[in-house]
């Protein structure tokens, strides 16, 4: 999900049509639409890379497409509903062009393959996140009128040898995937079942991608993984669970990788997402503090402020542990921007437990948050073990209380940026005026200022003298 200028993120899942940055060549037209997390957008770039080599070009107009792919999110029920509605929109393309193909990619593929292909007949092919290399073959099968499906998960696939085609790009910021899959069996989460076991990518391939991006004018990379802090590379084929302590010490962990990417060039800013509280250690924090070009911004999902609920969620930490991580971040990286994820109305959550979430928010005062009502997902431990017993009205009321409190905290954090100079990477024009440019500071706050003679990719120092509840406004100072 892209973070907009609004720092308070609600439960909506947005789709985004993506277009290739390279000049068009001859061939069939591909329309790609991605929903959900940044990993899905990164995966769409891999898909485009694979199909571009087969002569495809991309379009932002699905009406003219020969192939339409929807890269799906299965984290919440609302996301599935949006994708289903969108697939119905694509029916008219097939009515006008019987040879057009519609496919579902990503996290919804395995669970809903039968419904999509056979029962509802909404799509021609279904492809899981580890099967994108098979896309050319699957497209040929679909063109011949056969069922085209590959949802097999892999223990090795990282797509490390592929150069992603940058989609929907501003030419300044880019994602680099460093892990795939997840080994954390959070009871509410379907990701381990849709993306498989965790695999770390060869660090040299990550560095090569970062170097290539910098040489092409990109000035910020975000290292992506379901849990970046558990990144560990010990050579091809070696599994983390089989390593000795000596082998682990000689391996590249996330802190080492972070430093290696930071050293690519001091003008390449580095972000990462997402961290897990049980794995976020001080070594990472000291690495961040050591390098100016590693952004002072951490996304650390808490999910709940109550230890009993956290235990039921199988999160692997307590309220006290999480707050100790907050203390370490504030101590080692003063002024660090912190964001989070919060779920309201999890199975059996009492009013007192909900109040503990609000009290934790008051202690931390996040810069922004992703906030959701709990929705039961198939195959998860929570579905099998717990009753989804909180009434919808109570979930909504609790969510609104969380949203209202976060809106207050976001405003407080934004106002703390007043009367200070912020180093900003220019990303493009402001949404409201082409006389103004926008970019982000190290803490990921949006900063708007007069464009003068500056351009995308420049670093500027902006003295902020006013702000809205979520945006800093100022002028460039030398």
ZIFENCOR-V285684 format. One record per backbone hydrogen bond with DSSP energy under -0.5 kcal/mol. CO is the residue of the C=O (numbers start at 1). NH is the residue of the N-H. E is the energy in kcal/mol with one decimal. If there is no record, write none. Layout:
# ZIFENCOR-V285684
<<CO/NH/E> <CO/NH/E>>
This chain:
# ZIFENCOR-V285684
<<2/4/-0.6> <5/7/-0.6> <7/9/-0.8> <7/369/-1.0> <8/10/-0.5> <9/371/-1.4> <12/14/-0.5> <14/36/-0.8> <16/34/-2.1> <18/32/-0.6> <19/168/-2.1> <28/57/-2.3> <29/66/-2.1> <29/67/-2.0> <30/32/-0.5> <30/59/-2.1> <31/69/-3.1> <32/18/-2.4> <33/71/-3.1> <34/16/-1.6> <37/40/-0.7> <37/41/-1.2> <38/42/-2.4> <39/43/-2.4> <40/44/-2.0> <41/45/-1.2> <42/46/-1.2> <43/47/-2.3> <44/48/-2.4> <45/49/-1.7> <45/165/-1.8> <46/50/-2.2> <47/51/-2.4> <48/52/-2.3> <49/53/-1.2> <51/54/-0.9> <51/56/-2.0> <52/55/-1.8> <57/30/-3.3> <60/62/-0.7> <61/64/-1.6> <62/65/-1.1> <66/101/-2.4> <67/31/-2.8> <68/103/-3.2> <69/33/-2.2> <69/71/-0.6> <70/72/-0.7> <70/105/-2.8> <71/35/-2.2> <72/107/-1.3> <76/79/-0.7> <76/80/-1.2> <77/81/-1.9> <78/82/-2.0> <79/83/-2.0> <80/84/-2.4> <81/85/-2.3> <82/86/-2.1> <83/87/-2.4> <84/88/-1.5> <85/89/-1.2> <86/90/-1.2> <88/91/-0.9> <89/92/-0.8> <90/93/-0.9> <90/94/-1.3> <91/95/-1.9> <92/96/-1.5> <93/97/-2.8> <97/100/-2.3> <101/68/-2.9> <102/124/-3.6> <102/125/-1.3> <103/70/-2.2> <104/127/-2.7> <105/72/-2.4> <105/108/-0.5> <106/109/-1.4> <108/112/-2.0> <109/113/-0.5> <110/113/-0.7> <112/116/-2.6> <113/117/-2.4> <114/118/-2.3> <114/119/-1.8> <115/120/-3.4> <115/121/-0.7> <116/122/-1.7> <116/123/-1.5> <124/148/-1.0> <125/104/-2.1> <126/150/-2.1> <127/106/-1.2> <128/131/-1.7> <131/134/-1.5> <132/135/-1.6> <134/138/-2.4> <135/139/-2.7> <136/140/-1.6> <137/141/-2.1> <138/142/-2.4> <139/143/-2.4> <140/144/-1.4> <141/146/-2.4> <142/145/-1.7> <147/149/-0.6> <148/126/-2.1> <150/128/-2.8> <159/162/-1.5> <162/164/-0.8> <164/166/-0.6> <166/21/-1.1> <172/219/-2.5> <172/220/-1.5> <174/222/-2.2> <176/224/-2.9> <178/201/-2.5> <180/199/-2.5> <183/185/-0.8> <184/186/-1.5> <186/189/-1.6> <187/382/-2.8> <190/193/-1.3> <190/194/-1.3> <191/194/-0.6> <191/195/-3.1> <191/196/-0.6> <192/196/-0.7> <196/182/-2.5> <199/180/-2.1> <202/205/-0.7> <202/206/-1.4> <203/207/-2.6> <204/208/-2.5> <205/209/-1.8> <206/210/-2.2> <207/211/-2.7> <208/212/-2.4> <209/213/-2.3> <210/214/-2.3> <211/215/-2.3> <212/216/-1.1> <213/216/-0.6> <213/218/-2.4> <214/217/-1.7> <219/269/-2.8> <220/174/-1.8> <221/223/-0.5> <221/271/-2.8> <222/176/-2.7> <223/273/-2.5> <224/178/-3.0> <224/179/-1.2> <225/228/-0.5> <227/230/-1.6> <228/231/-1.9> <231/254/-0.8> <232/234/-0.5> <233/252/-2.4> <235/238/-1.6> <239/242/-1.3> <240/243/-1.3> <244/248/-2.3> <245/249/-2.2> <246/250/-1.4> <247/251/-0.6> <248/251/-1.0> <251/253/-0.8> <252/233/-2.5> <253/257/-2.5> <254/258/-2.9> <255/259/-1.9> <256/260/-2.4> <257/261/-2.4> <258/262/-2.1> <259/263/-1.8> <261/264/-1.5> <262/265/-0.6> <265/268/-2.0> <267/269/-0.8> <269/221/-2.4> <270/295/-2.5> <271/223/-2.7> <273/225/-1.7> <274/228/-2.5> <275/301/-0.7> <276/279/-1.7> <276/280/-1.6> <279/281/-0.7> <281/284/-0.6> <281/285/-1.3> <282/286/-2.8> <283/287/-1.8> <284/288/-2.2> <285/289/-2.3> <286/290/-1.5> <287/291/-1.3> <290/292/-0.6> <291/294/-1.5> <293/270/-2.6> <293/295/-0.7> <295/297/-2.0> <296/337/-2.7> <298/300/-0.7> <298/339/-2.2> <299/275/-1.6> <299/301/-0.5> <302/304/-2.2> <303/343/-2.2> <306/310/-2.3> <307/311/-2.2> <308/312/-2.2> <309/313/-2.1> <310/315/-2.2> <311/314/-1.1> <313/187/-2.3> <318/322/-2.4> <319/323/-2.4> <320/324/-1.9> <321/325/-1.7> <322/326/-1.9> <323/327/-2.2> <324/328/-1.9> <325/329/-2.4> <326/330/-2.5> <327/331/-2.0> <328/332/-2.9> <329/333/-2.7> <333/336/-1.7> <337/298/-2.7> <338/367/-2.9> <338/368/-0.8> <339/300/-2.6> <340/370/-2.6> <341/302/-1.1> <341/303/-3.1> <342/372/-2.4> <344/374/-2.7> <346/349/-2.6> <350/354/-2.1> <351/355/-2.2> <352/356/-1.3> <353/357/-1.1> <354/357/-0.5> <354/358/-1.7> <355/359/-2.4> <356/360/-2.1> <357/361/-2.2> <358/362/-1.9> <359/363/-1.6> <360/364/-2.6> <361/365/-3.0> <368/340/-1.1> <369/9/-2.0> <369/371/-0.5> <370/342/-2.3> <372/344/-2.7> <377/380/-1.3> <380/384/-1.7> <381/385/-2.6> <382/386/-2.2> <387/389/-2.0> <389/391/-0.6> <391/395/-2.4> <392/396/-2.6> <393/397/-2.2> <394/398/-2.7> <395/399/-2.6> <396/400/-2.4> <397/401/-1.9> <398/402/-2.1> <399/403/-2.9> <400/404/-2.8> <401/405/-2.0> <402/406/-2.6> <403/407/-2.5> <404/408/-1.6> <405/409/-2.3> <406/410/-3.1> <407/411/-1.7> <408/412/-2.1> <409/413/-2.8> <410/414/-2.5> <411/415/-2.5> <412/416/-1.2> <414/417/-1.9> <415/418/-1.6> <417/420/-0.9> <420/422/-0.5> <420/464/-2.4> <422/424/-0.6> <422/462/-2.8> <424/426/-0.6> <424/460/-2.5> <425/440/-1.1> <426/457/-2.7> <428/438/-3.1> <433/430/-0.8> <433/436/-1.1> <435/451/-2.3> <436/430/-2.7> <437/449/-2.1> <438/427/-2.6> <438/428/-1.4> <439/447/-3.0> <440/425/-1.7> <441/444/-1.9> <445/441/-1.9> <446/472/-2.8> <447/439/-1.9> <448/474/-2.3> <449/437/-3.2> <451/454/-2.8> <455/458/-1.9> <458/426/-2.8> <460/424/-3.3> <460/462/-0.6> <461/463/-0.5> <461/477/-3.1> <462/422/-2.8> <462/464/-0.7> <463/465/-0.5> <463/475/-1.8> <464/419/-2.5> <466/473/-2.7> <470/446/-0.6> <471/468/-2.4> <472/448/-2.9> <473/465/-1.7> <473/466/-1.8> <474/450/-0.6> <475/463/-3.0> <477/461/-0.5>>
